Amino acid sequence: MGTVGIFFGTDSGNTRRVAKDIATILGPSVAAKPVNIRNATVTDLLAYDVLILGIPTYGDGQVPGLSTGNATESWEEFLPTLIGEDFTGKIIAIYGLGNQKGYPDEFIDAVYYLHDQFDSCGATLIGAWPTEGYNFKKSKAVEGDHFLGLALDQENQKDLTPSRVSAWVASIASAWAA
Ligand SMILES: Cc1cc2nc3c(=O)[nH]c(=O)nc-3n(C[C@H](O)[C@H](O)[C@H](O)COP(=O)(O)O)c2cc1C
């Protein structure tokens, strides 16, 4: 039973595949089996002291869910259940899937909304990632020269995903061990 919880939303499977890769990198003694957020409750998340959360962006820079045309419920339906919950002492790292060429003004915007919500609940957010090497115009998920979490683009930079994921996992693992 792992001590790090991994929860993701997905419509076409990219964010789930990355969740599985992260779990493989960390190994079963560290990472719990990834769970789709549509099957999870706030209590399930609070069972872990460290959480890795994956979110794709849909619509025009929106959190995914039924209103953005996803086939199932996702983060959109989960987020309201967080209101008033206390994540003080919880460490959270977010990764986001997006398409910087197709949506250059809203690249991985959903990462911002997830980050903001867990920040409001008192969580400690880690896992910022440099914006260097991406080509987009605007993103709500940028602060200075970093994204608020790991940015991945399977449409345009698929080849870079494995090395980005392994470098990011190594960096967040050393941050939560500190
Ligand atoms: C209808 C639609 C809208 C999208 N909107 C955005 C967007 O606003 N910003 C962005 O960065 N990516 C956007 N994307 C790209 C997806 O986030 C990307 O394809 C992602 O890998 C999908 O993840 P999933 O396979 O886990 O569902 C959109 C994709 C689709 C199909």
PDBQT file of the ligand as one rigid body, heavy atoms in Angstrom, charges set to zero:
ROOT
HETATM    1  C1  LIG A 201     -12.444  19.950 -27.117  1.00  0.00    +0.000 C 
HETATM    2  C2  LIG A 201     -11.052  20.113 -26.580  1.00  0.00    +0.000 A 
HETATM    3  C3  LIG A 201     -10.720  21.293 -25.913  1.00  0.00    +0.000 A 
HETATM    4  C4  LIG A 201      -9.417  21.472 -25.414  1.00  0.00    +0.000 A 
HETATM    5  N1  LIG A 201      -9.100  22.663 -24.767  1.00  0.00    +0.000 NA
HETATM    6  C5  LIG A 201      -7.821  22.867 -24.347  1.00  0.00    +0.000 A 
HETATM    7  C6  LIG A 201      -7.448  24.103 -23.730  1.00  0.00    +0.000 A 
HETATM    8  O1  LIG A 201      -8.254  25.026 -23.547  1.00  0.00    +0.000 OA
HETATM    9  N2  LIG A 201      -6.156  24.246 -23.323  1.00  0.00    +0.000 N 
HETATM   10  C7  LIG A 201      -5.222  23.261 -23.495  1.00  0.00    +0.000 A 
HETATM   11  O2  LIG A 201      -4.061  23.448 -23.107  1.00  0.00    +0.000 OA
HETATM   12  N3  LIG A 201      -5.560  22.069 -24.072  1.00  0.00    +0.000 NA
HETATM   13  C8  LIG A 201      -6.825  21.849 -24.501  1.00  0.00    +0.000 A 
HETATM   14  N4  LIG A 201      -7.155  20.642 -25.086  1.00  0.00    +0.000 N 
HETATM   15  C9  LIG A 201      -6.118  19.587 -25.227  1.00  0.00    +0.000 C 
HETATM   16  C10 LIG A 201      -6.252  18.496 -24.176  1.00  0.00    +0.000 C 
HETATM   17  O3  LIG A 201      -6.051  19.016 -22.869  1.00  0.00    +0.000 OA
HETATM   18  C11 LIG A 201      -5.221  17.409 -24.468  1.00  0.00    +0.000 C 
HETATM   19  O4  LIG A 201      -5.579  16.760 -25.665  1.00  0.00    +0.000 OA
HETATM   20  C12 LIG A 201      -5.045  16.392 -23.368  1.00  0.00    +0.000 C 
HETATM   21  O5  LIG A 201      -3.930  15.590 -23.638  1.00  0.00    +0.000 OA
HETATM   22  C13 LIG A 201      -6.272  15.514 -23.154  1.00  0.00    +0.000 C 
HETATM   23  O6  LIG A 201      -6.085  14.725 -22.013  1.00  0.00    +0.000 OA
HETATM   24  P1  LIG A 201      -6.895  13.354 -21.765  1.00  0.00    +0.000 P 
HETATM   25  O7  LIG A 201      -6.503  12.404 -22.881  1.00  0.00    +0.000 OA
HETATM   26  O8  LIG A 201      -6.440  12.880 -20.429  1.00  0.00    +0.000 OA
HETATM   27  O9  LIG A 201      -8.370  13.651 -21.774  1.00  0.00    +0.000 OA
HETATM   28  C14 LIG A 201      -8.449  20.444 -25.573  1.00  0.00    +0.000 A 
HETATM   29  C15 LIG A 201      -8.800  19.265 -26.240  1.00  0.00    +0.000 A 
HETATM   30  C16 LIG A 201     -10.080  19.096 -26.744  1.00  0.00    +0.000 A 
HETATM   31  C17 LIG A 201     -10.434  17.819 -27.464  1.00  0.00    +0.000 C 
ENDROOT
TORSDOF 0
